[in-house]
Amino acid sequence: MVKWLKGNNKPKDIVVSTRIRLARNIEDFLFPEIMTIESANEVINRVRDSIIEGNTILSREFDFFRTKEISPLDRQVFVEKHIISPGLISNPEKSAFLLRKDEKVTVMINEEDHIRIQVLLPGIELEEGWDLCSKIDDVIEENVKYAFDEKLGYLTSCPTNVGTGMRASVMLHLPSLVMTGHINKVLQAVNQVGLTVRGLYGEGTDALGNLFQISNQTTLGETEEEIIEKLKKIVLQIIDHEKESRQRLMNLKRIEVEDRIYRSLGILKNSRIITSKESMKLLSDVRMGIEMGIINDIDLEKINNLMILSQPASIQKYSGRGLNARERDIKRAEMIREYLK
């Protein structure tokens, strides 16, 4: 199971997760892309020590990993679980990360910036995520001197992160807006108010399973609280649009909607070979069925887990060995059948 998906008992329909990420750099060091291995190791040691040595409580909560010491498969599993970014594993010789035991907090070291603090929570928890991220940030800042400009704010490798260095995002499940063809109109409106939309695994990725990440586009000129307030307002509006779209579908095509949902569930429960793309589409249908009260005997958290655990690296981890594409598709079908028994 994916640890960070466990959480409160608040409703999580439509909203899958919240992510808060802070980008920070240490003064007098080059950015990770151009720094030497020696400098990268010094940054790793400083950040690790600020958590492991510098704070008694946090030292018991976090485990430390050097990327180069993790197998390529396990690196990809961490990415599929959203625990670390693809950027972190692109240069394993220079990077590392600290991971809280419940996997809800990651401190990535030498990704695009020296430090990327990430908090992942199930449901919509922007304020709680920011509060937790800020506390970790304060602990690190007690031990290292951040690159900071009085006018610009925190200095980062990418200009769009300069300022607060914050990226707040919410992952939404929007199948009805996709089915009715209204999704593009909604996403265009999101872009017009200064937010951005990405797929399941961030920039440049597809919205597999009808999952969309909505996040702030810039961090300069706004406080963290203003960024969160703006994002939350828009997210709640999108949720309303999705709910209205679902209601219209049920009013006009109830039988067709129920048929699609139950057919998808039937395929997942009985298929012997299934691709990642098809499984995400079918899991999306079943998730919508649970959210709409059509399916009552499957837990939403189970579907959220399957959407992550059915990805290629996670399937190989589940299998205990490397698999070719056909073997992965067979093992994926087997795992899904087991989960949905």
Contacts in CASP RR format, 6 or more apart in sequence:
PFRMAT RR
TARGET T0000
AUTHOR 0000-0000-0000
METHOD contacts of the structure
MODEL  1
MVKWLKGNNKPKDIVVSTRIRLARNIEDFLFPEIMTIESANEVINRVRDS
IIEGNTILSREFDFFRTKEISPLDRQVFVEKHIISPGLISNPEKSAFLLR
KDEKVTVMINEEDHIRIQVLLPGIELEEGWDLCSKIDDVIEENVKYAFDE
KLGYLTSCPTNVGTGMRASVMLHLPSLVMTGHINKVLQAVNQVGLTVRGL
YGEGTDALGNLFQISNQTTLGETEEEIIEKLKKIVLQIIDHEKESRQRLM
NLKRIEVEDRIYRSLGILKNSRIITSKESMKLLSDVRMGIEMGIINDIDL
EKINNLMILSQPASIQKYSGRGLNARERDIKRAEMIREYLK
1 305 0 8 1.000
1 309 0 8 1.000
2 81 0 8 1.000
2 103 0 8 1.000
2 304 0 8 1.000
2 305 0 8 1.000
2 308 0 8 1.000
2 309 0 8 1.000
3 102 0 8 1.000
3 103 0 8 1.000
3 104 0 8 1.000
4 17 0 8 1.000
4 81 0 8 1.000
4 82 0 8 1.000
4 83 0 8 1.000
4 102 0 8 1.000
4 103 0 8 1.000
4 104 0 8 1.000
4 120 0 8 1.000
4 121 0 8 1.000
4 122 0 8 1.000
5 17 0 8 1.000
5 122 0 8 1.000
5 301 0 8 1.000
5 304 0 8 1.000
5 305 0 8 1.000
5 308 0 8 1.000
6 102 0 8 1.000
6 122 0 8 1.000
6 301 0 8 1.000
7 121 0 8 1.000
7 122 0 8 1.000
8 122 0 8 1.000
8 125 0 8 1.000
10 123 0 8 1.000
12 122 0 8 1.000
12 123 0 8 1.000
12 300 0 8 1.000
12 301 0 8 1.000
12 304 0 8 1.000
13 173 0 8 1.000
13 290 0 8 1.000
13 291 0 8 1.000
13 300 0 8 1.000
14 172 0 8 1.000
14 173 0 8 1.000
14 174 0 8 1.000
14 239 0 8 1.000
14 242 0 8 1.000
14 243 0 8 1.000
14 291 0 8 1.000
15 123 0 8 1.000
15 124 0 8 1.000
15 170 0 8 1.000
15 171 0 8 1.000
15 172 0 8 1.000
15 173 0 8 1.000
15 235 0 8 1.000
15 239 0 8 1.000
16 122 0 8 1.000
16 123 0 8 1.000
16 171 0 8 1.000
16 172 0 8 1.000
16 173 0 8 1.000
16 211 0 8 1.000
16 304 0 8 1.000
17 82 0 8 1.000
17 120 0 8 1.000
17 121 0 8 1.000
17 122 0 8 1.000
17 123 0 8 1.000
17 170 0 8 1.000
17 171 0 8 1.000
18 119 0 8 1.000
18 120 0 8 1.000
18 121 0 8 1.000
18 122 0 8 1.000
18 123 0 8 1.000
18 124 0 8 1.000
18 125 0 8 1.000
18 126 0 8 1.000
18 128 0 8 1.000
18 129 0 8 1.000
18 168 0 8 1.000
18 169 0 8 1.000
18 170 0 8 1.000
18 171 0 8 1.000
19 82 0 8 1.000
19 118 0 8 1.000
19 119 0 8 1.000
19 120 0 8 1.000
19 121 0 8 1.000
19 167 0 8 1.000
19 168 0 8 1.000
19 169 0 8 1.000
19 170 0 8 1.000
19 171 0 8 1.000
19 213 0 8 1.000
20 118 0 8 1.000
20 119 0 8 1.000
20 126 0 8 1.000
20 129 0 8 1.000
20 130 0 8 1.000
20 132 0 8 1.000
20 133 0 8 1.000
20 166 0 8 1.000
20 167 0 8 1.000
20 168 0 8 1.000
21 116 0 8 1.000
21 117 0 8 1.000
21 118 0 8 1.000
21 119 0 8 1.000
21 133 0 8 1.000
21 166 0 8 1.000
21 167 0 8 1.000
21 168 0 8 1.000
21 169 0 8 1.000
22 115 0 8 1.000
22 116 0 8 1.000
22 117 0 8 1.000
22 133 0 8 1.000
22 134 0 8 1.000
22 137 0 8 1.000
22 164 0 8 1.000
22 165 0 8 1.000
22 166 0 8 1.000
23 112 0 8 1.000
23 113 0 8 1.000
23 115 0 8 1.000
23 116 0 8 1.000
23 154 0 8 1.000
23 156 0 8 1.000
23 157 0 8 1.000
23 158 0 8 1.000
23 161 0 8 1.000
23 165 0 8 1.000
23 166 0 8 1.000
23 167 0 8 1.000
24 113 0 8 1.000
24 114 0 8 1.000
24 115 0 8 1.000
24 116 0 8 1.000
24 117 0 8 1.000
24 137 0 8 1.000
24 140 0 8 1.000
24 141 0 8 1.000
24 146 0 8 1.000
24 147 0 8 1.000
24 154 0 8 1.000
24 156 0 8 1.000
24 165 0 8 1.000
25 31 0 8 1.000
25 113 0 8 1.000
25 114 0 8 1.000
25 115 0 8 1.000
25 146 0 8 1.000
25 147 0 8 1.000
25 154 0 8 1.000
25 155 0 8 1.000
25 156 0 8 1.000
25 157 0 8 1.000
26 43 0 8 1.000
26 46 0 8 1.000
26 47 0 8 1.000
26 114 0 8 1.000
26 115 0 8 1.000
26 144 0 8 1.000
26 145 0 8 1.000
26 146 0 8 1.000
26 147 0 8 1.000
27 145 0 8 1.000
27 146 0 8 1.000
27 147 0 8 1.000
27 148 0 8 1.000
28 145 0 8 1.000
29 35 0 8 1.000
29 39 0 8 1.000
29 42 0 8 1.000
29 43 0 8 1.000
29 114 0 8 1.000
30 39 0 8 1.000
31 112 0 8 1.000
31 113 0 8 1.000
31 114 0 8 1.000
31 157 0 8 1.000
32 40 0 8 1.000
32 43 0 8 1.000
32 91 0 8 1.000
32 94 0 8 1.000
32 95 0 8 1.000
32 110 0 8 1.000
32 111 0 8 1.000
32 112 0 8 1.000
32 113 0 8 1.000
32 114 0 8 1.000
32 157 0 8 1.000
33 112 0 8 1.000
33 157 0 8 1.000
35 43 0 8 1.000
35 94 0 8 1.000
35 110 0 8 1.000
37 93 0 8 1.000
37 94 0 8 1.000
40 93 0 8 1.000
40 94 0 8 1.000
40 95 0 8 1.000
40 110 0 8 1.000
43 109 0 8 1.000
43 110 0 8 1.000
43 114 0 8 1.000
44 66 0 8 1.000
44 95 0 8 1.000
44 96 0 8 1.000
44 109 0 8 1.000
44 110 0 8 1.000
46 143 0 8 1.000
46 144 0 8 1.000
47 98 0 8 1.000
47 107 0 8 1.000
47 109 0 8 1.000
47 114 0 8 1.000
47 115 0 8 1.000
47 140 0 8 1.000
47 144 0 8 1.000
48 64 0 8 1.000
48 96 0 8 1.000
48 98 0 8 1.000
48 109 0 8 1.000
49 143 0 8 1.000
50 139 0 8 1.000
50 140 0 8 1.000
50 142 0 8 1.000
50 143 0 8 1.000
50 144 0 8 1.000
51 58 0 8 1.000
51 59 0 8 1.000
51 62 0 8 1.000
51 98 0 8 1.000
51 107 0 8 1.000
51 136 0 8 1.000
51 139 0 8 1.000
51 140 0 8 1.000
52 58 0 8 1.000
52 59 0 8 1.000
52 62 0 8 1.000
52 64 0 8 1.000
52 98 0 8 1.000
53 59 0 8 1.000
54 139 0 8 1.000
54 142 0 8 1.000
54 143 0 8 1.000
55 139 0 8 1.000
58 136 0 8 1.000
58 139 0 8 1.000
61 100 0 8 1.000
61 101 0 8 1.000
62 98 0 8 1.000
62 99 0 8 1.000
62 100 0 8 1.000
62 101 0 8 1.000
62 105 0 8 1.000
62 107 0 8 1.000
63 98 0 8 1.000
63 99 0 8 1.000
63 101 0 8 1.000
64 96 0 8 1.000
64 97 0 8 1.000
64 98 0 8 1.000
65 96 0 8 1.000
65 97 0 8 1.000
65 98 0 8 1.000
65 99 0 8 1.000
66 95 0 8 1.000
66 96 0 8 1.000
67 75 0 8 1.000
67 88 0 8 1.000
67 89 0 8 1.000
67 91 0 8 1.000
67 92 0 8 1.000
67 95 0 8 1.000
67 96 0 8 1.000
67 97 0 8 1.000
68 92 0 8 1.000
68 93 0 8 1.000
70 78 0 8 1.000
70 92 0 8 1.000
73 313 0 8 1.000
73 316 0 8 1.000
73 317 0 8 1.000
73 322 0 8 1.000
74 317 0 8 1.000
75 84 0 8 1.000
75 89 0 8 1.000
75 92 0 8 1.000
76 89 0 8 1.000
76 312 0 8 1.000
76 313 0 8 1.000
77 313 0 8 1.000
77 314 0 8 1.000
77 317 0 8 1.000
78 84 0 8 1.000
78 89 0 8 1.000
79 85 0 8 1.000
79 86 0 8 1.000
79 89 0 8 1.000
79 201 0 8 1.000
79 313 0 8 1.000
80 201 0 8 1.000
80 308 0 8 1.000
80 311 0 8 1.000
80 312 0 8 1.000
80 313 0 8 1.000
80 314 0 8 1.000
81 103 0 8 1.000
81 308 0 8 1.000
81 314 0 8 1.000
82 120 0 8 1.000
82 201 0 8 1.000
82 308 0 8 1.000
83 99 0 8 1.000
83 103 0 8 1.000
83 106 0 8 1.000
83 120 0 8 1.000
84 97 0 8 1.000
84 106 0 8 1.000
84 108 0 8 1.000
85 108 0 8 1.000
85 111 0 8 1.000
85 116 0 8 1.000
86 201 0 8 1.000
87 111 0 8 1.000
87 112 0 8 1.000
88 95 0 8 1.000
88 97 0 8 1.000
88 108 0 8 1.000
88 110 0 8 1.000
88 111 0 8 1.000
88 116 0 8 1.000
89 95 0 8 1.000
91 110 0 8 1.000
94 110 0 8 1.000
95 108 0 8 1.000
95 109 0 8 1.000
95 110 0 8 1.000
95 111 0 8 1.000
96 109 0 8 1.000
96 110 0 8 1.000
97 106 0 8 1.000
97 107 0 8 1.000
97 108 0 8 1.000
97 109 0 8 1.000
98 106 0 8 1.000
98 107 0 8 1.000
98 109 0 8 1.000
99 105 0 8 1.000
99 106 0 8 1.000
99 107 0 8 1.000
100 106 0 8 1.000
103 120 0 8 1.000
104 119 0 8 1.000
104 120 0 8 1.000
104 121 0 8 1.000
104 132 0 8 1.000
105 117 0 8 1.000
105 118 0 8 1.000
105 119 0 8 1.000
105 120 0 8 1.000
105 132 0 8 1.000
105 133 0 8 1.000
105 136 0 8 1.000
106 116 0 8 1.000
106 117 0 8 1.000
106 118 0 8 1.000
106 120 0 8 1.000
107 115 0 8 1.000
107 116 0 8 1.000
107 117 0 8 1.000
107 118 0 8 1.000
107 136 0 8 1.000
107 140 0 8 1.000
108 115 0 8 1.000
108 116 0 8 1.000
108 117 0 8 1.000
108 118 0 8 1.000
109 115 0 8 1.000
112 156 0 8 1.000
112 157 0 8 1.000
112 158 0 8 1.000
113 156 0 8 1.000
113 157 0 8 1.000
113 161 0 8 1.000
115 140 0 8 1.000
117 133 0 8 1.000
117 136 0 8 1.000
117 137 0 8 1.000
117 140 0 8 1.000
118 133 0 8 1.000
119 129 0 8 1.000
119 130 0 8 1.000
119 132 0 8 1.000
119 133 0 8 1.000
119 136 0 8 1.000
121 128 0 8 1.000
121 129 0 8 1.000
122 301 0 8 1.000
122 304 0 8 1.000
124 170 0 8 1.000
124 232 0 8 1.000
124 235 0 8 1.000
126 168 0 8 1.000
126 170 0 8 1.000
126 228 0 8 1.000
126 231 0 8 1.000
126 232 0 8 1.000
127 228 0 8 1.000
130 166 0 8 1.000
130 168 0 8 1.000
130 224 0 8 1.000
130 225 0 8 1.000
130 228 0 8 1.000
134 224 0 8 1.000
146 154 0 8 1.000
147 154 0 8 1.000
147 155 0 8 1.000
148 154 0 8 1.000
148 155 0 8 1.000
149 155 0 8 1.000
152 162 0 8 1.000
152 163 0 8 1.000
152 220 0 8 1.000
153 162 0 8 1.000
153 163 0 8 1.000
153 164 0 8 1.000
153 220 0 8 1.000
154 161 0 8 1.000
154 162 0 8 1.000
154 163 0 8 1.000
154 164 0 8 1.000
154 165 0 8 1.000
155 162 0 8 1.000
156 162 0 8 1.000
156 163 0 8 1.000
156 165 0 8 1.000
160 217 0 8 1.000
160 218 0 8 1.000
160 219 0 8 1.000
161 167 0 8 1.000
161 219 0 8 1.000
162 219 0 8 1.000
162 220 0 8 1.000
163 219 0 8 1.000
163 220 0 8 1.000
163 221 0 8 1.000
164 219 0 8 1.000
164 220 0 8 1.000
164 222 0 8 1.000
164 223 0 8 1.000
164 224 0 8 1.000
164 227 0 8 1.000
165 219 0 8 1.000
166 216 0 8 1.000
166 219 0 8 1.000
166 224 0 8 1.000
166 227 0 8 1.000
167 215 0 8 1.000
167 216 0 8 1.000
167 219 0 8 1.000
168 215 0 8 1.000
168 216 0 8 1.000
168 227 0 8 1.000
168 228 0 8 1.000
168 231 0 8 1.000
169 198 0 8 1.000
169 213 0 8 1.000
169 214 0 8 1.000
169 215 0 8 1.000
169 216 0 8 1.000
169 231 0 8 1.000
170 213 0 8 1.000
170 214 0 8 1.000
170 215 0 8 1.000
170 231 0 8 1.000
170 232 0 8 1.000
170 235 0 8 1.000
171 200 0 8 1.000
171 211 0 8 1.000
171 212 0 8 1.000
171 213 0 8 1.000
171 214 0 8 1.000
172 211 0 8 1.000
172 212 0 8 1.000
172 213 0 8 1.000
172 214 0 8 1.000
172 235 0 8 1.000
172 238 0 8 1.000
172 239 0 8 1.000
172 242 0 8 1.000
173 209 0 8 1.000
173 210 0 8 1.000
173 211 0 8 1.000
173 284 0 8 1.000
173 287 0 8 1.000
173 288 0 8 1.000
173 291 0 8 1.000
174 183 0 8 1.000
174 186 0 8 1.000
174 210 0 8 1.000
174 211 0 8 1.000
174 212 0 8 1.000
174 238 0 8 1.000
174 242 0 8 1.000
175 209 0 8 1.000
175 210 0 8 1.000
175 284 0 8 1.000
175 285 0 8 1.000
175 287 0 8 1.000
175 288 0 8 1.000
176 242 0 8 1.000
176 245 0 8 1.000
176 246 0 8 1.000
176 249 0 8 1.000
176 288 0 8 1.000
177 183 0 8 1.000
177 186 0 8 1.000
177 241 0 8 1.000
177 242 0 8 1.000
177 245 0 8 1.000
178 207 0 8 1.000
178 210 0 8 1.000
179 245 0 8 1.000
179 249 0 8 1.000
180 245 0 8 1.000
180 248 0 8 1.000
180 249 0 8 1.000
182 241 0 8 1.000
182 245 0 8 1.000
186 238 0 8 1.000
186 241 0 8 1.000
187 197 0 8 1.000
187 212 0 8 1.000
190 196 0 8 1.000
190 197 0 8 1.000
190 214 0 8 1.000
190 234 0 8 1.000
190 238 0 8 1.000
191 197 0 8 1.000
193 230 0 8 1.000
193 234 0 8 1.000
194 216 0 8 1.000
194 217 0 8 1.000
194 218 0 8 1.000
195 214 0 8 1.000
195 215 0 8 1.000
195 216 0 8 1.000
195 217 0 8 1.000
195 230 0 8 1.000
195 231 0 8 1.000
195 234 0 8 1.000
196 214 0 8 1.000
196 215 0 8 1.000
196 216 0 8 1.000
196 217 0 8 1.000
197 212 0 8 1.000
197 213 0 8 1.000
197 214 0 8 1.000
198 204 0 8 1.000
198 205 0 8 1.000
198 212 0 8 1.000
198 213 0 8 1.000
198 215 0 8 1.000
199 205 0 8 1.000
199 206 0 8 1.000
199 207 0 8 1.000
199 208 0 8 1.000
199 211 0 8 1.000
199 212 0 8 1.000
199 213 0 8 1.000
200 206 0 8 1.000
200 207 0 8 1.000
200 208 0 8 1.000
200 209 0 8 1.000
200 211 0 8 1.000
200 213 0 8 1.000
202 213 0 8 1.000
208 276 0 8 1.000
208 277 0 8 1.000
208 280 0 8 1.000
209 280 0 8 1.000
209 281 0 8 1.000
209 283 0 8 1.000
209 284 0 8 1.000
209 307 0 8 1.000
210 284 0 8 1.000
211 284 0 8 1.000
211 307 0 8 1.000
214 231 0 8 1.000
214 234 0 8 1.000
214 235 0 8 1.000
214 238 0 8 1.000
215 231 0 8 1.000
216 222 0 8 1.000
216 227 0 8 1.000
216 230 0 8 1.000
216 231 0 8 1.000
219 227 0 8 1.000
222 230 0 8 1.000
246 288 0 8 1.000
246 292 0 8 1.000
249 257 0 8 1.000
250 257 0 8 1.000
250 292 0 8 1.000
257 294 0 8 1.000
258 294 0 8 1.000
260 285 0 8 1.000
261 285 0 8 1.000
261 286 0 8 1.000
261 288 0 8 1.000
261 289 0 8 1.000
261 294 0 8 1.000
261 295 0 8 1.000
263 285 0 8 1.000
264 281 0 8 1.000
264 282 0 8 1.000
264 283 0 8 1.000
264 285 0 8 1.000
264 286 0 8 1.000
265 282 0 8 1.000
265 285 0 8 1.000
265 286 0 8 1.000
265 295 0 8 1.000
265 298 0 8 1.000
265 340 0 8 1.000
267 274 0 8 1.000
267 282 0 8 1.000
268 274 0 8 1.000
268 279 0 8 1.000
268 282 0 8 1.000
268 283 0 8 1.000
268 286 0 8 1.000
268 336 0 8 1.000
268 337 0 8 1.000
268 340 0 8 1.000
269 336 0 8 1.000
269 337 0 8 1.000
269 340 0 8 1.000
270 337 0 8 1.000
271 333 0 8 1.000
271 336 0 8 1.000
271 337 0 8 1.000
272 330 0 8 1.000
272 333 0 8 1.000
273 326 0 8 1.000
273 329 0 8 1.000
273 330 0 8 1.000
273 333 0 8 1.000
274 282 0 8 1.000
274 329 0 8 1.000
274 332 0 8 1.000
274 333 0 8 1.000
274 336 0 8 1.000
275 329 0 8 1.000
275 332 0 8 1.000
276 310 0 8 1.000
276 311 0 8 1.000
276 312 0 8 1.000
276 328 0 8 1.000
276 329 0 8 1.000
276 332 0 8 1.000
279 306 0 8 1.000
279 310 0 8 1.000
279 332 0 8 1.000
279 336 0 8 1.000
280 307 0 8 1.000
280 310 0 8 1.000
283 303 0 8 1.000
283 306 0 8 1.000
283 307 0 8 1.000
283 310 0 8 1.000
286 295 0 8 1.000
286 298 0 8 1.000
286 303 0 8 1.000
287 300 0 8 1.000
287 303 0 8 1.000
287 304 0 8 1.000
287 307 0 8 1.000
289 295 0 8 1.000
290 296 0 8 1.000
290 298 0 8 1.000
290 299 0 8 1.000
290 300 0 8 1.000
290 303 0 8 1.000
291 300 0 8 1.000
298 340 0 8 1.000
302 339 0 8 1.000
302 340 0 8 1.000
305 339 0 8 1.000
306 336 0 8 1.000
306 339 0 8 1.000
308 314 0 8 1.000
309 315 0 8 1.000
309 318 0 8 1.000
309 335 0 8 1.000
310 332 0 8 1.000
310 335 0 8 1.000
310 336 0 8 1.000
312 328 0 8 1.000
315 323 0 8 1.000
315 328 0 8 1.000
315 331 0 8 1.000
315 332 0 8 1.000
315 335 0 8 1.000
316 322 0 8 1.000
316 323 0 8 1.000
316 328 0 8 1.000
316 331 0 8 1.000
318 331 0 8 1.000
318 335 0 8 1.000
319 327 0 8 1.000
319 331 0 8 1.000
323 331 0 8 1.000
END
